[in-house]
Amino acid sequence: MVLNELGGQISSALRKMSDATVMDKTVIDSCLKEICAALLSADVNVRTVGELRKNVRNTIDADENASGINKRRTIERAVFKELVGMIDPGYPPFVLEKGKQNVIMFVGLQGAGKTTSVAKYALYYKRKGFKVAMVCADTYRAGAYDQLKQNATKVKVPYYGNYTETDPAKIAQEGVDLFKEQKMDLIIVDTSGRHKQEAALLEEMQQVAAAVEPDLSIFVMDSSIGQAAYDQASAFQACVDVGAVILTKMDGHAKGGGALSAVAATRSPIAFIGTGEHVDEFETFEGSSFVSRLLGMGDVKGLMGKLTDIMDEEQQEAMMNNIAEGKFPLRILYEQFHNVLQMGPMGQVMNMLPGMSQLMGEGRDQQSAANIKKYIALMDSMSQSELDNPDINGNLKMFNDESRVKRICRGAGRHYRDMGELHMQYKAMSTMISKMGSGLSKGAARGGTNLRAQNAQMAQMGKALQAANPAVMQQIGGMKGLQDMMKALESGEGGMGGLANMLGGLGGKGGLPGGMGGLAGLAGLGGGLGGGARKGRRK
């Protein structure tokens, strides 16, 4: 992912500083030098890096009397704060109001991904209940209207364009007027790509803005553009009032520092980041969460938001009751597979867990999603009684019933080995649940607050993780890493607190056994959604 190398280099510099026995000026200067070198090599603007170094140095000088440990923390906090300040102007992006007609205009360079971002933006707000429409005011690029039409059809929103009209301002005005008459909440206007050397196109952009009078102009920035980003962003800011930024192609391997410089140039908040080509690979942006993930510290708040968006309280309660009683019907696994798909690529989810950002191997996201889909197809071929059977042993026996396996595979159009992989996933999850459930009362399983019970829960979880997938436990850093993760999760915002709510995640409110029942894709499946199955076939 873009900026992963930068995050690793900054984390390495801070780690070296923390490991130093004496915190003197030489150690501090070495740390700052490494951080600045990493930023410069990632194409962050020289002026921006200079300001960061100066501000961190001022913070250290102001706390000159601090002891070694406190000075380390002061430096870490100062670096974190400056990195956040580099990409966060200090005020939130424009907030759309449902029931009010919001006109949004997208601007940016050629090839930055504006039209695709328009579709992602439309889908995001459509899912939030907005009545959305798209207008193509790009008359410069061949096929622009066809692409917007195709994207609009994919996300199922109305669109407007004109093959014969050459005046983009007129098309934009007609489209906005049409959708205002239809009482649309959100009207998105896509414009031609342009750069600062094209004065005529910049003037045309101003004409479109004057015609539709947008409530917000969004600057779409390619994260791989490099040092030119600062000057290009400044030119757009001078022509139209850029109110928000969308960073695209964040799933690539470019340095990405130029994109951060562009944000510094516009002093506009980043609203979203594009993390892939598909219309659902689109994330809201929050500065501190982004930097936290960049440095491998996870994003508890962001993951909490994903979890609460995909699972209602009734579903949580029903699942918690089943697992607290030692029941694990295949229906729970089926629902959690669907929930995991809704959360987006597994790599993004792992990046949100402290200490687990490197758990997903290169290119494993698509493999994981494909495996989940074939498991869902197999479960769709099962009868209601097979899905709802609460007995774990009975379900395990079903996977060894040749006639049933043959019927299910034939109905799903899948191979026998796929059923074997599903068997191994269910077995791993049921083993984890059984181990953590043993010795815990039903009340503790529902989130008791007794300190001894909590310690017992964490110990049980460590054993279960080790038994189900040793690679996960090793990646976390053993029991100490698990304890650190728990502290991070318990301090997370959102009112859900506690490790079970987080790692259990999809299980929502409750203690570890219930939470782990909702894991279905993080510890058990996070090992690869295929890696575990291959291990099972070797037995």
C-alpha positions, 0 to 999 in steps of 0.5 A: 500500500502507498506510504507503507514503506514510509510508515515502516521507516518512521516506526523503525526510527522511533523504535531505535530511539526507544531502545537507546539506553541514554536519551541524549542529543545525539540519539534525538538528532539521529531519530529526527534525521531518519524521520526527515530522510524517510519523508523526503525519500517519499516525495514529501515537500521539502518545506513541509519536512522542514516545518515538521523538524522545526516543530518537533525540535521546539516541542523537545526544547520546551520539555528539556527537563523531562527524564529519559522515559518521558522525553521518549514519549514527548518525542513520539507524541510530537512526531505523531502530532506533526504527521497528523497536522501535515494531513489535517488542517484542523477542521472537518470536511463539509457535512452533507445534509439529508433532505437538502439539495447538495451539489458537489463538483469533482475536479482534478488532474487527468487520470487521477480517478475522478470518474471512479471516485464519483461512483464511489462517493455516490455509492457511499452516500446512497448506502446512507439513505441519500437520493443520489444522481451523477452528471457528466460535464466532461466533454474533453475526454473520449468515452467519459460519458460512457464510463460515468454511465457504466459506473452509475448503472453499477451503483444504481443511481440516475445519471445525465450527460449529452453526447452532442453538446460541447459546452460543459457548463451548459451540460452541468447546468441542465443536469443539476436543474433536472435532478433538483426538479426530481428532489435529489439530495446529492447531485455530483458533477464530474468535470474534465481532467486538467493541469495548471499549464492548461489555462483554458481548461482551468477557465472552463472549470470556473465557468462550470462552477459559476453555472452550478454553484456547488456547495463543495468542490472536491479535489481528486488527487492521485497519491502517486503523483510525486513532487509535482503535487504541491504546485498542481494543488496550489493552482486548483486552489487558486481557481476554485475553492477546494473544500475537500480532498480525495486521495486515490490509488492508495492500494499501489506501491508509489511513494505517496508523499506528494499527496501529503504535500498536496493536502498541505498546499490546499489546507483542505481536509481529506474526506475519503481515500480510494483503496482499490478499483472497485466501487466499495473500496472507499474509506472515510479519512480521519487524520489520527487514525490514518497516521496510527495505521501508517505507524502500525499502531492500528485504528481501533476507532475506525474498526469500531465504526465498521463493526457497528455499521454491519451488525444490528443489536438483535443479531448480536444478541442472538449470536451471543446467547448461542455461543454463551450456551456452547452452541455454534450453528453454521448459521453464525459462521454464514452470517459472519462471512457476509459481514466480513465481506461488507467490511472490505478487503481483509488487509484493511481490517488487519491494518486496523488491528494493533500489531497485525498490519503485516499479517495478510500477505501480498495479494491475499485480499482477493484470495480471501474474498474469493474463498469466503464467497465459495464457502457462502455458496456451499452454505447456500446449498445446505438445508435450514436444519443443517445451518441451524443445528447448534450441536458442534459435534453434530456439525463436524460429523455432517462434514464427514457424511459422504452423501451429504457432502456430495449433495451440498457440493453438487448443489453449490457447483463446488469441488469436494476439496472446497467442502474440506476447506470449509470443514477446517474453518468451522473446526478451527472456529469451534475449537477456539470457542470451546477452549475459551468457553470452558470454565467461564460462566454465562454471566462472564461470557456476557461481559462481566467486569470482575478483574479475575474473570477478565484475566482468565478470559485473556489467558483463555483467549491466548490459548485458543489463538495459539491452538487455532492459529499459532501464526496469529499469536506469533504476529501479535507478539505472544501474551505480552502483545495480546495484553498491549492490544487489549489496552489499546482496544479498551481505550478505543472510542465508540463506547464498545470498549474491551478486547472481545468487542473488538477482536470478536468484533462481529460479535459486538457486545460481550465477553471473549467467547461470544466475541470470538464467535464473531471473529470468523475472518480475523484470527481463524480466517486472517491466517490466509483463508486458504493458508489454513485450508492447505494446512488442513489438507496436509493432515 
